[in-house]
Amino acid sequence: MLYEVTVRIDPEIQSSESEYITDAVNILLLRLTGREDAALMLSSEIANNIDNYILQRGFISTNEYYLFFIENQVRSFLKENGLFYWPKDRPVVGIIAFNAAVFNEGITNVLFRETENRGIFYEPIDASDYSLTFEDYLFGNTGKFLSVLKDSHYNYMVLINLTDTPFGPQLSWDIIDPTQGQSTFMSQSLHDGFVIISDYLASKYSVIDNELSIDIVIQQIDSAEDFIKARDYLTALNIVNRVLLNQIQQDKFYFTVDLIGGLEAFEGVIALDQIIYSDGNSGFVLEN
């Protein structure tokens, strides 16, 4: 529910309703852009005119303040300000922490907060469930992690370990990307690491919120059930506004798809589900 935001209230801290509204707008824009950068400075424009952007707001308990935003109004704001929009199709990211000290930093609470605030599904992984070991991580056995990604519901895997450096203990992070392999970076804190991960994912999935039409060919549709599966899948994608069937040639179905963000955004989103995949040329194949 990207457009519903609940702000947690600390009863020991005196805050005003306007501060809760500002916090909620910041969370909303973080979800919709994926980035913690200067773009979020525009949140004051929404917060100062909040009644133009919400259906409902108010306290739902003594320690929770709730806002339900109007999607069309907010998306119009993003377009007017040239902000990238991250549609509702979101990756699931498995998190493995190999060092107990990472858990001592409160990673469970961090995962919950980052998932709620960013709209990205961060889930803890017990490495032993997949026969993954610290040695696999230490020696960069990327292939083993990639095979887990292929056989699991995770779209990405992130490996965290506490590492001694000349500058003192730091967290090392490895993002296992099924299309680009392994990327490594360092951070001082869990929060800083999740900012980098989220920026990385936003760079792959956020788009300029303009509608474009693309023509695609889907192969390996051999029955009416296959056709319905492919058509319904395309229609259900949140970046897709309309699907038209233009032509059929044996097992090839030619579609025109009206969508947000163009072909690159389309390919990024379908990679999350693996229902259809690029054939490496000019078409797509239905996964049976």
Protein Blocks (a to p, Z undefined) as FASTA:
>chain_A
ZZbccddddfkbccdfklmmmmmmmmmmmmmnopacfklmmmmmmmmmmmmmcfbgcdfb
fkbccddddfklmmmmmmmnopacddfbdcddddddfbfklmmnopmmmmmmmmmmnopa
cddddfklnopafklmmnopaklmmmmmmmmmbfbdcdddddddfkbpadddddddfklo
paddddfbfklmmmmmmmmmmmmmgccddddddddddehiabfklmmmmmmmmmmpmkbm
bdcdfbdchjaccdddddehijmlmmmmmmmnomaccehiabccddZZ
